[in-house]
């Protein structure tokens, strides 16, 4: 049964948490973070306020969890798009395309997460940094440098930052539904950093 339609009392703890994250996503899409209240989240999630507080201390903690969950899905798509039996240069285009398509699959959520996370201060930056480091670690292991060694973390982080800035610019310009237009410049960035 879909957690968005299951009665609250029949859900597991994981089901409640997932429902709350979905409720947060819908509330953010409708109102933005500043205008979203706990009441909005629990209404969208169809759970009680008590259930909300069993999982999260407040809406900031819920947004941080949503950011990590959504980012985890995008990283999983990136990891699964890699075929290590092929040369890395051939894989870059497909991996970048899969990642950007995943991000673009929910433009409203993408806009909210890429913009709203920046407004949470140090907590938001810390979660964003953890996510970026996880992606950088994947890139470092998957993309060799000019000497055939794994790309060092600093250079891999340069790639992550560059691609995410391209995405943020697209979001700011209202082009979040067509992130595949970024495949070519993002792929060029990966190759340029790797071949330096």
Buried (B, 14 or more C-beta within 10 A) or exposed (E): EEBBEBEBEEBEEEBBBBBBBBBBBBBBBEBBBEEBEBEBBBBBBBBEEEBBEEBBEEBBEBBBBBBBBBBEBBBEBBBEBBEEEEEBBEBBBBBBBBBBBBBBBBBBBBBBBBBBBEEBEEEBEEBBEEBBBBBBBBBBEBBBBEEEEBBEEEBBBBBBEBBBEBBBEBBEEEBBEEBEEBBEEBBEBBBEBBEE
